[in-house]
Structure formats: structure tokens, C-alpha cells
Amino acid sequence: MTFRFVAAIVAAVLSAPALGEDKAPPKASTAEVEKLIDGIRSNKERFSLYCELLKVREGYQFFTEKQDDPRLDELDKKVEELTKKLGPEFARIAGADLNDEGEALFAGLAKSCPSSV
């Protein structure tokens, strides 16, 4: 369970209207990722939203195995809602091409989420 999977879900949900366009995802620098992570860690509400997004991801993984499950639509909406609440900078960076350091920063944030979110 990596941040890359969350990023893929967020990118898919947010780019749905733009399907068919062959654009490479933007790149995000390590400094941008650090700033975002620090902002999430320092704000209880945003941290809780991020942890909730990870929990939704787990449900998404489960239901993608049952490809036509109607609950996927619910989860897509929930991902979109949580992503909007986390802000446009989160959406941009979550959908970006991250280097290994950026991935590691998000992995560290995910590890700090309580398991019973």
C-alpha cells in the first residue's frame, strides 16, 4: 500500500473529464512535497482528512477486484470530496510524478496515521 496508489486514484478521479488527453503528469519537487506534508502534519483537520483518504483507498482496492461494483462510484465521490477538502495543492501534488524522496515523505505521513481512522 503505497502513496502511489492514492495518487493514481486521485489523479483518475480529478482528471476524469479530461480523458483522452495524453499529458504527462506534472512533476513535483521534494521541497513542494515537504511543504505540503508539513502543512498536513501541522493541521489536525487536514491530517485527519488525509488519514481518512487512506482508509477510503483500502475500500477502493477491495472493490476494484469486483470491477462493476456500484460502491466504486461512492468511493470515487468520497476521494474527490476529501481531495477537495485537502486543497488544490494536495490535488496537484498527489497527481504529480514524484521522485523517490517525495514518495518516501508521503509513506512516512501514511505511517503516522492511526490504524483505526
Stockholm file with secondary structure:
# STOCKHOLM 1.0

chainA/1-117         MTFRFVAAIVAAVLSAPALGEDKAPPKASTAEVEKLIDGIRSNKERFSLYCELLKVREGYQFFTEKQDDPRLDELDKKVEELTKKLGPEFARIAGADLNDEGEALFAGLAKSCPSSV
#=GR chainA/1-117 SS CCHHHHHHHHHHHHHGGGTTCCCCCCBCCHHHHHHHHHHHHTCHHHHHHHHHHHHHHHHHHHHHTSTTCTHHHHHHHHHHHHHHHHCHHHHHHHTSBCCHHHHHHHHHHHHTSCTTC
#=GC SS_cons         CCHHHHHHHHHHHHHGGGTTCCCCCCBCCHHHHHHHHHHHHTCHHHHHHHHHHHHHHHHHHHHHTSTTCTHHHHHHHHHHHHHHHHCHHHHHHHTSBCCHHHHHHHHHHHHTSCTTC
//
